[in-house]
């Protein structure tokens, strides 16, 4: 299952998507430590699996919280995406 965290406004769509199937297979969840803003957490989903999620307080400001990691020019991969060994994290912008 894919979980989308973020929002859409007049300037675009800003979502971080976590594919919970491969995320469930990851035991270390390095994405949590890789995020300099600390917006990732580990939750127990509806299927009793431990998966990464975006904290509730960060979901409506993903665009701004991710801004230091996603500059306008010279766009390297987000640290959370790069740290994910399961390739379970993507973003929409």
C-alpha positions in Angstrom: 0.0 0.0 0.0 1.2 3.5 -0.7 0.7 6.2 1.9 0.8 9.8 0.7 1.7 12.5 3.2 1.5 16.1 2.3 -0.9 18.5 0.6 -1.9 20.3 -2.6 -2.3 24.1 -2.9 -2.3 26.7 -5.6 1.4 26.4 -6.2 1.4 22.6 -6.7 1.3 19.2 -5.1 3.7 18.4 -2.3 3.7 14.8 -1.2 6.1 12.3 0.3 4.9 8.8 -0.6 6.0 5.8 1.4 5.3 2.3 -0.1 4.6 0.4 3.1 5.2 -3.1 1.6 8.9 -2.7 1.0 9.1 -0.4 4.1 7.8 -3.2 6.2 10.7 -5.4 5.2 13.2 -2.8 6.5 14.2 -3.3 10.1 16.6 -0.4 10.6 14.5 2.4 9.0 17.5 4.7 8.3 15.1 7.3 6.8 14.2 8.4 10.3 17.7 9.3 11.2 18.5 10.7 7.7 15.8 13.5 7.9 17.5 16.6 9.3 14.1 18.0 10.3 13.0 14.9 12.2 9.7 14.6 10.4 9.8 10.8 10.1 8.5 8.4 12.7 7.9 4.7 12.9 4.2 3.7 13.4 2.3 0.4 13.5 0.0 0.4 10.6 -3.5 -1.2 10.2 -1.8 -4.6 9.5 0.3 -4.5 12.7 3.5 -3.8 10.6 6.1 -1.2 11.7 6.5 1.3 8.9 7.8 4.8 8.4 5.4 7.7 8.3 5.5 11.5 8.4 4.5 13.0 11.7 1.1 14.7 11.8 2.6 18.1 12.6 4.7 18.0 9.5 2.1 16.8 6.9 0.7 20.3 6.1 4.1 21.9 5.6 6.2 19.2 3.8 7.1 21.8 1.1 8.7 24.0 3.7 10.2 21.4 5.9 11.9 19.7 3.0 13.1 23.0 1.5 16.7 22.8 3.0 17.1 19.3 1.4 15.5 20.3 -1.9 17.0 23.5 -3.1 15.8 25.2 -6.3 19.1 24.5 -8.1 21.5 21.6 -8.0 18.9 19.2 -6.8 20.4 16.1 -5.1 18.2 13.3 -3.9 16.4 14.0 -0.6 18.4 12.4 2.3 15.4 10.3 3.3 15.1 8.9 -0.3 18.8 8.3 -0.5 18.9 6.5 2.9 16.0 4.2 2.1 17.5 0.8 1.2 14.1 -0.5 0.1 13.4 2.4 -2.4 10.1 2.9 -0.6 10.2 6.7 -0.4 9.4 9.1 -3.3 8.3 12.7 -3.5 6.0 14.5 -5.9 7.8 17.8 -6.6 
